[in-house]
Amino acid sequence: RSPSNDVQQRAAEAFGALGVAANSYAGQLSALLLDDSIFVQRATAVALGAMMADNEMNEARMVSHALMTSPDRAVRIAGVTAVAGLNVYAPAVLSAEAGRVGAAELGGQPVDGVAAAAALGRLGPVALAHYGMASRVAALGLHDADPKIRLAAASALGLLRTVVQDVDEHARNIAAEELGNNRWDIRMEAAEALASFGPTAVQHAATLARCLNDARAAVRDAAAIALTCMGADGRGWLAVALHDV
């Protein structure tokens, strides 16, 4: 890589950090999609996604896909990261392909496996099916002799965990919404679902506590168990509710 490549990559990353505010420069920036450096190409595609550069998206998608089909492993992983950076501009079929490509690159040398795990983390929920293996690969990278690989592994695990936490929060909210369902069996299953999340579902403890007054004993029992699973805070809500009975 030449010094000019580094400058161009950093320039693309800077535009990406500015996001929509830098949209007026998207046309000029898109010229870097044709750069001879895969790192510049990747950074440019990611930047254009952050800038919501509608007019340049077709080219960015084509470049990202071309990177993923390269015979070079590092280039394929860069392509996965590029697709992730396209955000909402990446068609579902392209994102799904990126997930498969990233998963296929988890084996081999630690530097590549960790990079693939990070790329999958950036892809988000579309690659969730591969997060188990990606997490294991990144966890192994934490014990590598190379400090750069250890740091990259830590970063990859952070990316993966953030996505999982977001998905978990959505799941908890969905379950909490069903506590008010007209069907008692759905209310019971909603409480059981929240119980499986343990203390991380404590934000819904107040709603569960109201279920302790449900007309159905099965719902009351499920709500009580869920509150107990939430730890001290949940048991506190349970104690208050029982005291008021």
C-alpha positions as CSV (number, residue, x, y, z in Angstrom):
1,R,0.0,0.0,0.0
2,S,1.3,3.5,-0.9
3,P,1.0,6.6,1.3
4,S,-1.5,8.0,-1.2
5,N,-3.7,5.0,-0.6
6,D,-3.6,5.6,3.1
7,V,-4.6,9.3,2.6
8,Q,-7.4,8.3,0.3
9,Q,-8.7,5.7,2.8
10,R,-8.6,8.2,5.6
11,A,-10.4,10.8,3.5
12,A,-13.2,8.3,2.7
13,E,-13.5,7.4,6.4
14,A,-13.7,11.0,7.3
15,F,-16.5,11.6,4.8
16,G,-18.3,8.5,6.2
17,A,-18.0,9.9,9.7
18,L,-19.7,13.1,8.6
19,G,-22.5,11.0,7.2
20,V,-25.4,12.8,5.5
21,A,-23.8,16.2,6.1
22,A,-21.1,15.3,3.5
23,N,-23.7,14.1,0.9
24,S,-22.9,16.9,-1.5
25,Y,-19.4,15.4,-1.9
26,A,-20.6,11.9,-2.8
27,G,-20.1,12.3,-6.5
28,Q,-16.4,13.2,-6.1
29,L,-15.9,10.5,-3.5
30,S,-17.4,7.8,-5.7
31,A,-14.4,8.1,-8.0
32,L,-12.4,6.2,-5.3
33,L,-14.6,3.1,-5.9
34,L,-12.2,2.6,-8.9
35,D,-9.1,2.9,-6.8
36,D,-6.5,0.1,-7.0
37,S,-6.6,-0.4,-3.3
38,I,-9.3,-2.7,-1.8
39,F,-9.1,-0.8,1.4
40,V,-9.9,2.5,-0.3
41,Q,-12.7,0.8,-2.2
42,R,-14.1,-0.6,1.0
43,A,-13.9,2.6,2.9
44,T,-15.5,4.5,0.0
45,A,-18.5,2.1,-0.2
46,V,-19.0,2.3,3.6
47,A,-18.8,6.1,3.4
48,L,-21.3,6.4,0.6
49,G,-23.7,4.3,2.6
50,A,-23.3,6.5,5.7
51,M,-23.7,9.6,3.5
52,M,-27.0,8.1,2.0
53,A,-25.6,8.9,-1.5
54,D,-28.6,7.6,-3.5
55,N,-27.1,8.4,-6.9
56,E,-23.8,6.5,-6.3
57,M,-25.3,3.4,-4.7
58,N,-25.5,1.2,-7.9
59,E,-21.8,1.5,-8.4
60,A,-21.1,1.0,-4.7
61,R,-23.1,-2.2,-4.7
62,M,-21.4,-3.5,-7.8
63,V,-17.9,-2.8,-6.4
64,S,-18.9,-4.4,-3.0
65,H,-20.1,-7.5,-4.8
66,A,-17.0,-7.7,-7.0
67,L,-14.9,-7.6,-3.9
68,M,-16.8,-10.5,-2.4
69,T,-16.2,-12.7,-5.5
70,S,-12.5,-12.1,-5.6
71,P,-10.2,-15.2,-5.4
72,D,-8.3,-13.4,-2.6
73,R,-9.6,-14.1,0.9
74,A,-8.7,-10.7,2.3
75,V,-10.5,-9.0,-0.5
76,R,-13.6,-11.1,0.0
77,I,-13.7,-10.2,3.7
78,A,-13.3,-6.5,2.7
79,G,-16.3,-7.0,0.4
80,V,-18.4,-8.2,3.3
81,T,-17.5,-5.1,5.3
82,A,-18.3,-3.0,2.3
83,V,-21.8,-4.5,2.0
84,A,-22.4,-4.0,5.7
85,G,-21.5,-0.3,5.2
86,L,-24.2,0.1,2.6
87,N,-26.8,-0.2,5.3
88,V,-30.3,0.1,3.9
89,Y,-28.9,0.4,0.4
90,A,-27.8,-3.2,0.4
91,P,-30.6,-5.4,-1.1
92,A,-31.6,-8.4,1.0
93,V,-30.1,-10.8,-1.4
94,L,-26.7,-9.0,-1.4
95,S,-26.7,-8.9,2.4
96,A,-27.5,-12.6,2.6
97,E,-24.7,-13.4,0.2
98,A,-22.4,-11.3,2.4
99,G,-23.4,-13.3,5.4
100,R,-22.6,-16.6,3.6
101,V,-19.2,-15.3,2.3
102,G,-18.3,-14.0,5.8
103,A,-19.2,-17.3,7.4
104,A,-17.1,-19.2,4.9
105,E,-14.1,-17.1,5.8
106,L,-14.2,-17.8,9.6
107,G,-11.8,-20.7,9.3
108,G,-8.1,-20.6,8.4
109,Q,-5.6,-18.2,9.8
110,P,-6.6,-16.3,12.9
111,V,-6.1,-12.9,11.3
112,D,-8.6,-13.8,8.6
113,G,-11.1,-15.5,10.8
114,V,-11.2,-12.6,13.2
115,A,-11.6,-10.1,10.4
116,A,-14.5,-12.2,9.0
117,A,-16.1,-12.3,12.5
118,A,-15.9,-8.5,12.7
119,A,-17.4,-8.2,9.2
120,L,-20.3,-10.4,10.2
121,G,-20.8,-8.2,13.3
122,R,-21.0,-5.2,11.1
123,L,-23.6,-6.9,8.9
124,G,-26.1,-7.0,11.7
125,P,-29.1,-9.3,12.3
126,V,-29.0,-10.6,8.7
127,A,-25.9,-12.6,9.7
128,L,-27.2,-13.7,13.1
129,A,-27.3,-17.4,12.1
130,H,-23.5,-17.2,11.9
131,Y,-22.8,-15.4,15.2
132,G,-22.2,-18.6,17.2
133,M,-19.3,-19.6,15.1
134,A,-18.1,-16.0,14.7
135,S,-18.1,-15.5,18.4
136,R,-16.1,-18.7,19.0
137,V,-13.5,-17.7,16.4
138,A,-13.2,-14.2,17.9
139,A,-12.9,-15.7,21.4
140,L,-10.0,-17.9,20.3
141,G,-8.4,-14.8,18.8
142,L,-8.2,-13.3,22.3
143,H,-5.5,-15.8,23.1
144,D,-3.4,-15.2,20.0
145,A,0.3,-14.4,20.4
146,D,-0.1,-11.3,18.2
147,P,-1.5,-8.3,20.2
148,K,-3.0,-6.9,17.0
149,I,-5.1,-10.0,16.5
150,R,-6.1,-10.0,20.2
151,L,-7.4,-6.4,19.9
152,A,-9.1,-7.2,16.6
153,A,-10.8,-10.1,18.3
154,A,-12.0,-7.9,21.2
155,S,-13.4,-5.4,18.7
156,A,-15.1,-8.2,16.8
157,L,-16.7,-9.6,19.9
158,G,-18.0,-6.1,20.8
159,L,-19.6,-5.7,17.3
160,L,-21.2,-9.2,17.6
161,R,-22.5,-8.6,21.1
162,T,-24.0,-5.2,20.3
163,V,-26.1,-6.8,17.5
164,V,-27.2,-9.6,19.8
165,Q,-28.2,-7.2,22.5
166,D,-30.3,-5.1,20.1
167,V,-32.1,-8.2,18.9
168,D,-32.6,-9.4,22.5
169,E,-34.1,-6.0,23.4
170,H,-36.5,-6.2,20.5
171,A,-37.5,-9.7,21.5
172,R,-38.1,-8.6,25.1
173,N,-40.3,-5.7,23.9
174,I,-42.3,-8.1,21.7
175,A,-42.9,-10.4,24.6
176,A,-43.9,-7.6,27.0
177,E,-46.4,-6.3,24.5
178,E,-48.2,-9.7,24.5
179,L,-48.7,-9.5,28.3
180,G,-51.8,-7.6,27.5
181,N,-53.1,-10.1,24.9
182,N,-56.8,-11.1,25.2
183,R,-55.8,-14.8,25.3
184,W,-54.6,-16.1,28.6
185,D,-52.3,-18.7,27.1
186,I,-50.5,-16.0,25.1
187,R,-50.1,-13.9,28.3
188,M,-48.7,-16.9,30.0
189,E,-46.2,-17.6,27.2
190,A,-45.2,-14.0,27.1
191,A,-44.3,-14.1,30.8
192,E,-42.4,-17.4,30.3
193,A,-40.5,-15.7,27.4
194,L,-39.5,-12.8,29.6
195,A,-38.4,-15.2,32.3
196,S,-35.9,-16.7,29.9
197,F,-34.1,-13.4,29.7
198,G,-33.5,-13.1,33.4
199,P,-32.3,-9.8,34.9
200,T,-32.0,-8.2,31.4
201,A,-35.8,-8.1,31.2
202,V,-36.2,-6.1,34.5
203,Q,-37.5,-3.0,32.6
204,H,-40.7,-5.0,32.1
205,A,-41.1,-5.9,35.8
206,A,-43.8,-3.4,36.5
207,T,-45.9,-4.8,33.6
208,L,-45.3,-8.4,34.9
209,A,-46.3,-7.4,38.4
210,R,-49.7,-6.3,37.1
211,C,-50.1,-9.9,35.7
212,L,-50.0,-11.2,39.3
213,N,-53.7,-10.1,39.4
214,D,-54.6,-11.9,36.3
215,A,-57.8,-14.0,36.3
216,R,-55.9,-17.1,35.3
217,A,-53.7,-18.8,37.8
218,A,-51.3,-20.0,35.1
219,V,-50.6,-16.4,34.1
220,R,-50.1,-15.4,37.7
221,D,-47.7,-18.2,38.3
222,A,-45.7,-17.5,35.1
223,A,-45.5,-13.8,36.0
224,A,-44.2,-14.7,39.5
225,I,-41.6,-17.0,38.1
226,A,-40.5,-14.4,35.6
227,L,-40.1,-11.7,38.4
228,T,-38.1,-14.2,40.5
229,C,-35.8,-14.8,37.5
230,M,-35.1,-11.1,37.2
231,G,-33.1,-11.1,40.4
232,A,-33.4,-8.7,43.4
233,D,-35.3,-6.0,41.5
234,G,-37.8,-8.5,40.2
235,R,-38.3,-10.1,43.6
236,G,-38.8,-6.6,45.0
237,W,-41.7,-6.0,42.6
238,L,-43.1,-9.5,43.5
239,A,-42.9,-8.7,47.2
240,V,-44.7,-5.4,46.8
241,A,-47.4,-7.0,44.7
242,L,-48.0,-9.8,47.2
243,H,-48.1,-7.3,50.0
244,D,-50.9,-5.4,48.3
245,V,-53.0,-8.5,47.8
